[in-house]
Amino acid sequence: MEITGFYVSVRSGPRRGLLLGPFPTLEDAESAVELGRQCAQEVDQMATFYEFGTAKVTRVSTRALRPGLLNRVASRRGVDLALIAS
C-alpha cells in the first residue's frame, strides 16, 4: 500500500527535517509553513536563518507516516493540526 503525505520542511545547509505534518494535501502543508517557522524559533534561536517550505513523502508501507518533529510544539501552542487540514 502506498502512503503519501505533505509536511512543513526545514533546511539548514545539508541538514533537513520534517517539522509539521503529515497533511493530506500540499495546500494544507503550505498554509502551515509560517506556523512551522514559529515553532522552530521557539526551540532553536538559529531557526531565523533556516529555509522553510514543504515536502512530499511517499512510501510503500502498512504503517502511518511519522508525525512531524514539531507537532507537539504546535499542540502546546494550542494549534490543532487536524483543523489546518480541512
Steps between C-alpha positions, in 0.01 A plus 500: 500500500639840403467784753554868413508800730621858490710671766632840596872453444815677615849520355823634643791429269511122451264433795131445428197419710124448492353737758121479478273243343419281330226695327273349236563773240780730389273799562452398863876473551557835328250668730697373803848621393487815714386297800793265440738796493359631830520158667860456383596840639355398838745212528800633305616863488689430177176403322474863389767414244351170377303444178141381535274343240309180434590142417309205361568157651381183330584151617372148468390385843209386709602740779406866521753771417694635796383823663697817442779578745320807636138378500510499882632857512206611285264307727641673809428831326136393478507424127307197378676394179193303398310829469757631252429197283136583438 
